[in-house]
């Protein structure tokens, strides 16, 4: 079982341009693509597209008489991926991801220059008025410029890997042009050098001396820009990346890797890992500003007043601070300072516009334009933790964690929309700490629970009787009633006093097909957002302590009423097939009694308490 890296260098003759979507200097119509470091590059997706065309042309020329040189049509789809629904006649949205991963191909040379193009009027034979294009052309005609990158893939055996390497060599040798303006002689490929493949083997059993206890810490370092897409825009062609790498994305990538490596086969050394993957909990990976210190989702109880940051979670009623109304996060112009305070790295983004190519016309397809706003990793680590508390057998738990650690030695493949590759480093679980993590002992004071990741706590019918039905007209009363009943189901000893929370809907065609296809009526999921704060009065401290300890280790379970409404099985090992927002996928992560609740609580001398008038509800006290 191998990870294979093949270095490739493409030598292009100038003039050459691969266009950027970003604006250039004044008066320039077509700009050379540069990455976030300002270096010229050829996108890996463009190289993959040209390789696909080369294989298809070679297959047509050879007529099936070149075994071992060119993959057949089905193999091309397996190697470079297929659009969802292309293979399945039911248009099931099932993904057909690529096996080959292409890095960006970077150029170490630099240069400046412009070229001009005009259009001729067919009637007069003169230059058409206003029809001039200014093209950035940093490379002189005849200048040979190398662009270096690599192709990476997984293979269960070395013989198959060597065969794929042969396909890549033959296909790369057939590419004669790359980039824009091919019809006027730009971007002639003079030579492609495919280096010797480097093999990294996944050795099950190697990591047993490194893994102890019930889990380990994990640092994920993407090898290039990536896109973990949020909800798409209204036009559905701009995908903006999240800053985090969700646990379900990590688990999905690991699952696909295991499939590639034959974990479903009876004699696979990763069989135990495959069968127990649903019992492993992977937290969302957060981009860390410091070494091995995992960031914390800023509580929604935070306010700004003057030039200071305050936390109102422990105050009984709303207040003025220094005689002024404090502003909550929806009113902030920027939250970068707050995120930095809670350990979040400041990340750069990069916009990349892509389009499908019509291979017959050798130009962009009509209405096939889309864009990714990607995260540039810049060598940073995204920190997470892996827990296997749900595997009760200690020996099996150790083997599963060890096998997972061995698998991650070769990296993580297929993250997000761009199917990015990332390196992974196993860390001691105790090293990856959360900033400002507090004391989970309820004691005699209120208990404040802060969500670190989205949690499925509500459903449209509400949890507080007929009066708690949730729709667009619902207000504080309905939300308080629903949340109160939800927490009561999870831990009867906690009595909700007040909350600071945001909600959003999640759903759409894809999630409906995968998780609720058989339901007669479709409802989206109601998610409570990260940073939401719930303040409780604790009852039986022993039972409350047990609940809090379990939530910190295993995540928030889904309330029974919510499970019933959405048809989610009670057995945790089967929930992944009916709901994406389960604790094993990193959702429902909580921290209890953050130290910042106390440290940033305004002193009595700077606040003016606002008490509710008769019949008015402000922050609902406990009954």
Buried (B, 14 or more C-beta within 10 A) or exposed (E): BBBBBBBBBBBBBBBBBBBBEEEBEEEBBBBBBBBEEEBBBBBBBBBBBBBBBBBBBBBEEEEEEEEEBBBEEEBBBBBBBBEBBEEEEEEEBBBBBBBBBBBBBBBEEEBEEBBEEEEEEEEEEEEEEEEEEBBBBBBEEEBEBBBBBBBBBBBBEBEEBBBBBBBBBBBBBBBEBBBBBBEEEBBBBEEBEBEEBEBBEBEBEBBBEBBEBBBBBBBBBBBBBBBBBEEEEEEEBBBBBBBBBBBBBBBBBBBBBBEBBBBEEEEBBBBBBBEBBBBBBBBBBBBBBEEBBBBBBBBBBBBBBEEEBBBBBBBBBBBBBEEEEBEBBEEBEEBEEBBEBBBBBEEEBBEBBBBBBEEEEEEBEEEEBBBBBBBBBEEBBBBBBBBBBBBEEEEBBBBBBBBBBBBBBBBBBBBBBBBBBBBBEBBEBEBBBBBBBBEBBBEEEBBBBBBBBBBBBBBBBBBBEEEBBBEEEBEEEBBBBBBBBBBBBBBEBBBBBBBBBBBEEBBEEEBBBBBBEEEEEEBBBBBBBBBBBBBBBBBBBEBBBEBBEBBBBBBBBBBBBBBEBBEBEEEBEEBBEBBBBBBBBBBBBBBBBBEBBBEBBBEEEBBEEEEEEEEEEBBBBEE
